[in-house]
Amino acid sequence: MKLVIATRNPGKVREIRDVFTGLPFELAFPTELFLEQLPEERDLEEGTSFAENAVAKARYFAKRTNLPTLAEDSGLEVDALEGAPGVFSARWSLMHPSPSSSRRPVRAASLRRPAAPAASPTTRSSFPTICR
């Protein structure tokens, strides 16, 4: 069964290929399907939850390919920042383009709290499946 995976991220492509090794799916990614990256793709991650973003991506690529599609969305949640940047992780990095400036709020919040595992960042994600 051919299954589209709605990501253009090379790192995620490698990880997802590894996860699906040995399973009865023929994985296809937008770049392998020669799907041009259209301007509306930028709007796919504007939801307020990881699940909402994943559903938007899955529906978008299912419609473009007419194939069953799996999508995910993930982000960094920092307890010291009350879960931020969370679903806004990608936008956060665009607003803080240098590595040192993007970590500055995380570091400052961590320094205000006693050293504890709760101050460590956590990655959260969502994997809904949308069939055509």
Secondary structure, 3 states (H helix, E strand, C coil): CEEEECCCCHHHHHHHHHHHCCCCCEEECCCCCCCCCCHHHHHHHCCCCHHHHHHHHHHHHHHHHCCCEECCEEEEEEHHHCCCEHHHHHHHHHHCCCHHHHHHHHHHHHHHCCCCHHHCEEEEEECCEECC
